[in-house]
Amino acid sequence: MVDVSQHELVPEHTVLEDDELEEVLTEYNIDRTDLPKIKRNDAALPDDAAVGDVIRIVRDSRTTDQSVVYRLVVE
């Protein structure tokens, strides 16, 4: 079976620690539930991601070197 999360076209997905999450929420002046959602069964998620975690996704970008987005893991 192929591990999709390790494919070269899948951007880096990491689970945020609580202190990092608080910095992000404060910077954008939002609540956790205001973030876009990602389903727990998404193949690109790390194995340790659980419902309620926030994921940092780092993508390559043509206009900036990298683009960082955040997603809330939902069932």
N, C-alpha and C positions, 0 to 999 in steps of 0.2 A: 504494500500500500504506500502511496506517495504522501509525504508530510508537506501539505500545502504551505504551512507557516514558514517553511525553510526555502521556498521557491524564490528565485532572484527577483521576480517582479512584485512580490508581496512586501510592502513597506514594513519597517520595524515597528512592532507593537510591544509596549511595556506597561506593566501595571504601576500606577503611581502610588508612592508611599503617602501616608496621611499628611506629613508636613509639606510635601510637594503639592498635594492636592489643595491644601489651604492657601498656598501661595497663588496658585492658578485661579481659584475662586475669588480671592481678594483682588487680584490683578484685573480680572474681567468684571468684577462686581456682580457675580451671578451665584445661584445655588447649584448644587450638584444635579438637581432634576432639570435644570435649564439646558444642560448639555445635550447634544445629539446622542442618539442611542445606537448601540450595537448589540446584536443578539448573542447570547452565551454560546450558541452552537456554531457561530461563525468560525470557519476553519483557520482563519489567520490569528485568532486569539491565542495567547500563551496558555499552557495547560493549567497554570495556577490562578487564572482569572476567574473570579466568582461574581455572581449577580450582586450589583451594588458597587463594584470596583470601577475606577476610572482608568481608562487606557490612554496612553500617549502614543500617537501614531506619527512617525517622522517619514515624510515623503520627499522624494526628489522633486525639484521645481525648476522650470525653465526661467522664470523671472527672478527668483531668489534661489540661493543654493539649496535650501531645504525649507519645507513647510511643515509646521507642527500643528496637529489637530488633536482634540480630546473627545472621547466617547464614553458614555456611561453604559456599563454592561447590564442588560435586562434579560429576563427569561424569554 
